[in-house]
Amino acid sequence: MNSLFLGLVTFAFIAAVLMFIVVMAELRAAIRALKEVLKTTDDSLKPTLEELQQTLKSLRNVTDNVTDVTEDIKALSGSVRDVGEDVRQVTGFVEGLTSSAVIRASGLKAGINAAVEVLLKNLFSRTKGTLRAGKIP
């Protein structure tokens, strides 16, 4: 009986060792597969992160340029408002003058309108030139 019990224990031990070897082989294969997946993921993630950084830099440049244009437009609208006030004052002053003074005031008003048109055209062409020059990606 003792030898039968010893034989069963030996058989169980050998079976456990064989099972352990099979499990270790499967675990080793799984670790290799996991390493390959991590390597592939790392290789594909690096260019994506670099592109994301470039995109963020470009976005920062765009927002900076939009801020500059917004400030220019605010300044321009203030100037246009001042010109409108001046034109209103000039128009009120001109109404009391003779016909030749009215003609001079009309010329001044036309000159101011032309100046505002040129100013707006130059501002927008400058902004478009900045866009074409590649300052905003």
C-alpha positions in Angstrom: 0.0 0.0 0.0 2.8 2.3 0.8 4.4 1.8 -2.7 1.0 2.3 -4.3 0.6 5.6 -2.4 4.1 6.6 -3.3 3.4 5.7 -7.0 0.3 7.9 -7.0 2.2 10.8 -5.4 5.0 10.4 -8.0 2.4 10.3 -10.8 0.7 13.4 -9.5 4.0 15.2 -9.2 5.0 14.4 -12.7 1.6 15.4 -14.0 1.9 18.7 -12.1 5.4 19.3 -13.5 4.2 18.6 -17.1 1.2 20.9 -16.6 3.5 23.6 -15.2 5.8 23.2 -18.3 2.8 23.6 -20.7 1.5 26.6 -18.8 5.0 28.2 -18.9 5.3 27.6 -22.6 1.9 29.2 -23.2 2.8 32.1 -20.9 6.0 32.6 -22.8 4.2 32.7 -26.2 1.6 35.2 -24.7 4.4 37.5 -23.5 6.1 37.4 -26.9 2.8 38.4 -28.6 2.3 41.2 -26.0 5.8 42.5 -26.7 5.1 42.6 -30.4 1.8 44.4 -29.9 3.5 47.0 -27.7 6.3 47.5 -30.2 3.8 48.0 -33.1 1.7 50.4 -31.0 4.8 52.3 -30.0 6.0 52.6 -33.6 2.6 53.9 -34.8 2.1 56.2 -31.8 5.3 58.1 -32.2 4.5 59.8 -35.6 0.9 60.4 -34.4 2.2 62.3 -31.3 4.7 64.3 -33.4 1.9 65.3 -35.8 -0.3 66.2 -32.9 2.4 68.5 -31.6 2.7 70.2 -35.0 -1.0 70.6 -35.2 -1.1 72.3 -31.8 1.7 74.7 -32.8 -0.2 75.6 -36.0 -3.4 76.1 -34.0 -1.6 78.4 -31.6 -0.3 80.4 -34.6 -3.8 80.7 -36.0 -5.2 81.9 -32.7 -2.4 84.4 -32.3 -3.1 85.8 -35.8 -6.8 85.9 -35.2 -6.2 87.9 -32.1 -4.0 90.4 -34.1 -6.6 90.8 -36.8 -9.3 91.3 -34.2 -7.3 94.1 -32.5 -6.7 95.7 -35.9 -10.4 95.6 -36.7 -11.3 97.1 -33.3 -8.8 100.0 -34.0 -10.2 100.4 -37.5 -13.8 100.5 -36.2 -12.8 103.2 -33.7 -11.2 105.2 -36.4 -14.3 104.8 -38.7 -16.5 105.9 -35.8 -14.3 109.0 -35.3 -14.4 109.8 -39.0 -18.2 109.5 -38.9 -18.4 112.0 -36.0 -16.1 114.4 -37.9 -18.2 114.1 -41.0 -21.3 114.7 -39.0 -19.7 117.9 -37.5 -18.5 119.0 -40.9 -21.9 118.4 -42.4 -23.5 120.5 -39.7 -21.0 123.3 -40.2 -21.3 123.2 -44.0 -25.1 123.7 -43.9 -24.6 127.2 -42.8 -22.1 128.2 -45.4 -22.4 129.5 -49.0 -22.5 127.2 -52.0 -18.8 127.2 -52.5 -18.2 126.1 -48.9 -20.7 123.3 -49.5 -18.7 122.1 -52.5 -15.5 122.2 -50.4 -17.2 120.2 -47.6 -18.5 117.7 -50.2 -14.9 117.3 -51.5 -13.7 116.7 -47.9 -16.4 114.1 -47.3 -15.5 112.4 -50.6 -11.8 112.5 -49.6 -12.6 110.9 -46.2 -14.7 108.2 -47.8 -11.9 107.5 -50.3 -9.3 107.4 -47.5 -11.5 104.9 -45.5 -11.9 102.8 -48.6 -8.2 102.7 -49.3 -7.5 102.0 -45.6 -10.0 99.1 -45.6 -8.7 97.7 -48.9 -5.1 97.9 -47.6 -6.0 96.3 -44.3 -7.7 93.3 -45.9 -5.1 92.9 -48.6 -2.5 92.9 -45.8 -4.4 90.2 -44.0 -4.8 88.1 -47.2 -1.1 88.6 -48.0 -0.3 87.2 -44.5 -2.5 84.2 -45.2 -0.9 83.7 -48.6 2.6 84.1 -47.2 2.1 81.1 -45.1 2.1 82.7 -41.7 -1.1 80.9 -40.9 -0.8 77.2 -41.7 
